[in-house]
């Protein structure tokens, strides 16, 4: 019974989230990653890692926190990494589009160019094609974003 109620609530939240009207100005500020939850609303610290349909072991959950600036730049960070880029909000889909900035001297740049997933801009940096993060539920002090398949990411405004 509890699982049925949680599933119903999750579906209802997904529907409400899709109909929310969010603007870029709503996102300005720092958003701290709190936890990853499964479809039952339970916190997950380790999840199955699958690539190209193959089981690749277990992933220890480590997601980015974000700072969204009003000039449409962002900083993403976690205990292992810090990145920068540009962002914009697709208001029709409630998706934050994150374009990772790649340094011209990055050792990964040649392979990214070969794969045709980066473009050079006037500022001299390369930017990767946008990664989309769909906002499911939003309030002024918290948001829930879709992760992979049956998981959601919980964020709080700092």
N, C-alpha and C positions, 0 to 999 in steps of 0.2 A: 504494500500500500504506500509506504514512504517513497519508494522508487517511482511509483506512478505519479505521485504528487510532485516530486522534484522534476520529473520529466515534463509534466504539464507546465510547471512554473518556468522551466528553462525555455520551452517553446514559446510561452507567452512573452518572456523577456526578449527573445530573439525578434518577435513580431513588433514589440514596442520599440526596441532599439532601431529597427529599420525605418520606422516612421518618424523618428526624432529629427528635428531640424537643428543642425549644429553648424556653427560658422567657424572660420579660421580663428577669429578673435577669442572664441570660447576655449581654444586649445593652448593659447599663449601661456607659457609658464613651465614649471618643472613637474613632471609626472614620474613618480617612483613606482617601480614594479614591486608588487606585494606578493603575489603568488599565482601559480597556474592551477586551475581547477578542471576536473573532469566533468562529464555530463551529469553526474550526480551531485555536483557542487562540492566535491571533496578535494582538498589540497593534494597535489602531486609533486613530489620532489624528484622522482625518477620515472621516465616513461620509455616505452619501446622506441627505438630509433630505426626507422625504415627509410631506405633510399632505393628509388627505382623498383619498388615492390619487394625488396629483399630485406630481411631482418638483419640489422647491423649491430645488434646489442641493445644496451640500455643507455639512455641519455640522462645525465644529471641536469636538471632544469636550471638554466642560467639565462634569463632574459634581460634585455636592455631596459633601463630607465631613460627618459627623454627630457630634454629642455627644448621647447619650441619657442623660437624668437619671432617677434613681429615682423622682422625683415625676411621671413620665410627661410631662415637657416635653422638647423637643429644640431644638437649634440646628443649622441646616444652613448650610454656607458653602462658597464657592469664590472664586477671585480676583475675580469680578465682583459677587457678591451674598452677603448674609447674611440668613437668615430664622429665624423662631422659630415654635413651635407645640406641639401635644400629640401623643403617639404611644401606640399600644398594639399588642400582638402578637396576631395570630389564630393560636393554636397548632394549629388544625386544618389550616390552609393554609400555615403558616410565612410569613405575610405581615406585614410591618411596615406599619401604617396610620398615615400622616402627615397630620395635620390642621393646615394652615397657618394661623397667626394673622394676621388682617388688622386693622390699626389703624383705629379709628373715623373718622379724618381722611384715610384713604387715598383718592386720587382715583379708584381703581378700584372702590371699594366700591359705588357706585350701580349699575354694570353687573353686578357680582357678585350683588347683591341681586336685580336684575331677572332674571338667569339662574337664580335660586333655588339657588345653590350655596354659600351661606354662611348660618350661623345665629349669632345673638348669644347669648353666654353671660353668666353672672352676673358674671364679671370685667370686663365692659364691652367686651370684644373680640369680633370676629366670627371664626369659624373656617370654613375651606373644607372641603367634603366630602373625606373621606380619599382620599389617593393611596396605592395599595398597591404595596409593593416585596416581591417574593417571594424568600425566601432559598433558594438552591439547595444550597449547601454551607456548613457552619458549623464552626468550631473556636474555641477560646478566643482565638486571636490573629489569625484571618483569617475572612473570609466572602466568598462569591460570591453576587451577586444577579442576577436576571433584569433585563435592560434591554428593549429593543425587539427583537422578532422573533428574530434570530440572534445577539444580542450579550449578553454578561454583564459585570457590573461587579465588579472585584476590590477588596476593602477589607482594610486591616490595622488592628488595634487599636493605638492609640498608647500 
